[in-house]
Amino acid sequence: MATAREWLEGARPRTLGAAIAPIAVGTGAAATIGAVQPVRAGLALIVMLAAQIGANYANDYSDGIRGTDQERVGPVRLVGQGLAAPAQVRRAALASLLVSAAAGLILVALTGQWWLLGVGAVALLAAWLYTGGPKPYGYFGLGEVFVFAFFGVVPVVGTAYVQALTIPAAAWVASIGVGALTCAVLVANNLRDIPTDAAVGKRTLAVRMGDRATRVAYVVLIVSAYAVIPAIALPGGLGLPFAWLGIVSAALALRPVLAVISGASGRDLVPVLQATGLLVLAYGLLLGAGLALS
């Protein structure tokens, strides 16, 4: 039976920056038009955190019962390592997704925008079907597309919308940066797992592109995230000068980028994954603060 510590590690807490960052940026975007509503922002944060934890447990469960986690390096795999029964992990995943759905329902009721329930339902379904169901999209190289959408554009724009009931331009532009960095987390993860994923027929984008192209993709995603900041900050763009605060987080990008460029592989990519998760969090908090100050 898994210990409390193993259950916590199975939730992959180092990935939770990807849930916090879009809420911070979306709230910062709402602040640019004076529309911050803390209760709604807090509910949006619960939605994202619970959905992220649910997705992590769902991934653990689905990969575990398929046998694709047995030779994996990195975080604890509750099912793959035989630490918990598959049914227990499935229940943990569903419970987390239910918490996300409940918080989302309250949020929608506060806004009166009932059509948002459809968006939430699609997002929760995407969390399960990444590696779940008969044809998981993560096994066909589509993981990055869905991560960009549901951990970038949708939560940033959605967080701004539920507070302002309109979408500030800053939310659209900033969501690209958040989505790019969150995709970089997945790319780092899948770069590490190319040999084991290929061996079990898991055709992630990294497996399809190969090692060299995946490393290039990682760097391009990092650079793209910072390329959007001038478009937000400069007078010729959105003219929100404190958005330059987001650039400060680039200091955290140097080490993982150098590791990827230098050919780190296997267990040596675990610190890259952790550093990229921290980078997403720092980027989101700093850019969100910069938007609010602007």
N, C-alpha and C positions, 0 to 999 in steps of 0.2 A: 504494500500500500504506500502511495506517495506521501511524503511528509509535507507539512505546510510550506516549508522552504521550496520544495520541488514544485508544488502547485504554483507558487509565486513565480519561480523561474520559468515554468511552463507558460505563464501569461506573457512572458517576454517583456518585462518592464522597460528595457532599454529601447523598445520600439515605440513607446508611448509618446515620445516627442512628436511623432508624426500625427498624433491625434490632437496635441495641444497647439502646435504651430498654426494650423489653419483657423482655429478659433481665435487665437491672438491677432492674427492678421485681419480676419474678417471683422473683429471688433474694432481694430484700429481703423479700418476702412469706414465703418459706421461712424466713428468719431470725427472723421473728416467732414461730415455734414451734421455734426452735433446730435447724433441719434443713438448714443450708447444706452443700452438698457441692461444693467448687470444681471438681473434675474434670468432674462432670456439668454444672455451670453453664458451664464452658468449652466443652464439646461442644455445648451448646445455642446458645452464641454463634456457633460455627462453622456450625452448621446454618442459623441466621438470616442471617448475613453472606453465606454462599455462595448461599443462596436469593434474597436481595435482589439480588446481583450477577447471578445467573442470570436473574431476572425482568427486570432492566434490559436485559440483552443480548437476551433474548427479545422484549421490547417493541420494541427497536431493529430487530431482524430482521423481525418481523411487520409493523410499521408501514412499514418501509422497502420491503418487497416489494409492499405495497399502494399505495405512493406517497403515504402520508398524512404523511410527514415532510419532504417537499421544501421546504415554505414555512414550516416551524416555526421559532420563535425559542427560545433557551434552550441547553441542553447540546448537546454534540457528538452528531450522529446518524451513526453509522458507515456504515450502508447508505444512508440517505436523502441523505447528502452525498457518496456515492460514495467514501468513504475506505477501505472494506473490502468484499470480496465477501460477498454474503449468506450463502454457505455457511460462510465463516470465522466470521461473527458467530453463526450457528446453532450451530456447534461450540463456540464459547466459552460460549454459553448452556447447552448440554447438559452441558459439562464442569463448569461451576459448579454446576448442579443435581445432578450426580453426586457432587460433593464434599459437598454438603448431605445427600444421601441416605446416603452412606457414614458421615458423622459421626452422622447420625440412627440408623443401624443399630447402631453401637457403643453409643450412648446407650441405645437400647432393650434391647440385650443386657445392659448393666450393671443396668438396672432390673428386667429379667425381665418387663416389661409388654409383651408382644408385640402386643397389640391397638393399641398406639400406632403401629405400622407403617401401619395404615390411615389414621390421622390425617395422618401425614407424607405418604403417597401423595396424599391429597386436596389437601394444601397445595401440593405440588410441581406437581400438575396444574393447580391454580388459578393458579400463577405463570406457566405456559406459556399457558394459555387466556385470560389477560387480554386480549391482542390477537392470540393465535394461534388456529389452528383455523378451521373453516368459519364458525363463529358466535361470535366473541370477545365475552365478556360485557362487556368495557370499552366496546364500541361500542353497547351497549344500555342504558347508564346504571346498570350494576350494580357498577361498580368500587369505589365507596365501601363497599358492603355487604361485599364480599370483603376489602377492606383492613381494615375494622373487625374482621372475624373473624380473619384470618390475620396481621395485624400488631398486633392488640390482644388480644382475648380468648384466642385459642388459644396464642400464645407466652408470654403472661404466666402464664396458668393452667398451661400445659404445663411451663414452666420451674420453677414452684413444685412441681408434681406429681412430676416426675422426681427431685427432690431429697428431697421429704418423703413421697412416696407417699400423700399426701392433699392436699387443696386448702384452704389457709387462706382464711378469709373475706376477708382483705385482698387476696388475688390477684383474686378476682372483682370487687371494687369498683374496685381500681386499674386493672384491665384496661380499664374503660370510659374512664378518662381517657387512657390510652395510645392506645386505638383512636380516640378523638375527635381527638386531635392528629395522628395519622398520617393520618386522613381529611382533615384540614385541609391537609396537604401536597398530597394529590391534588387537592383542590378548588382550591387556588391554582394548581396546574399546569393544570388544565382550564379555569379562569377565563381564564388567559392565552391558551389555545388555542381559545376559543370560535369566533372567526371562521374559522380554518383547519380546525378539526374539522367545523364545519357545512358548509363548502364541499366536503368530501370524503365527507360522509355519516356521519361518526363521531358517533353520537348519545350523547355522554357525558351524565351527569346535569346538568352545567353547560349544555350545549347545550339540553337539554330544559327546564331551569328558566329560562334566560335570565340575562343579566348581573346584574341587580339582585338577584334571589333567590339567586344563587350567592354574591354578596358577603355577604348576610345569613347564609347557611348557614356561610360561613367563620367569621364572628364567633361564631355560636352554638356551633360546634364548639370554638373556643378557650375560650369561657366555660364550656362543659360540662366540659371537662377539669379546670378549677379548681374547679368546683362539687362534684366528688366528694371533694376533699381534706378538707373539714370532716366529711364522713360517715366518713372514716377516722380523723381526728385527735380529734374531740370526744368527751367522755365518754359522750354520748348515742348515739354511733355505735360505732365499733370501739375507741375509746379508745387510739389509738396516736399520742401527741402530737407526736413528732418528724416525723410525716408533713407537718407544716406547712412543713418545709424545701422541699417541692415548690412552694410559693407563690413562693419567691424567683425561680424561673425566669420568672414572669409579667412581670418587667422586660423580658425579651427579646421579649415579645408586643406591646408598645406600638407599635413602629415598623411592623411588618407589618400590624397591625390598622388603624392610621391610614392606611396606604397603600391598603389595600383599601377602606376607607370613603370615602376622598377620590377614588376613581375611577381609580386607577392601572391602566394597561392595557398590553398588548403587552410590549415589552422592560422597561418599568418594573415589571412583575410578577416579573421574574427575581430581583431582590433579595428580594422577598417570599417566593418559593419557598425560596430559600437560608436566609432568616431563620427560616422555619417549620421547616425541617429541623433547624436548630441548636436551636430551641425544643424540639422533641421530644426531642433528646438531653439537653439540660439538665434538662428535666422528669423524664425517666426516671432519670437519675443521681441527682438530688436527692431525688426521691420514694423511689427504691430505698434510698438511704442513710438517709433518714428512717425507713423501715420497719425497716431493720436495727437502727438505734439504739433504736427503740422496743421 
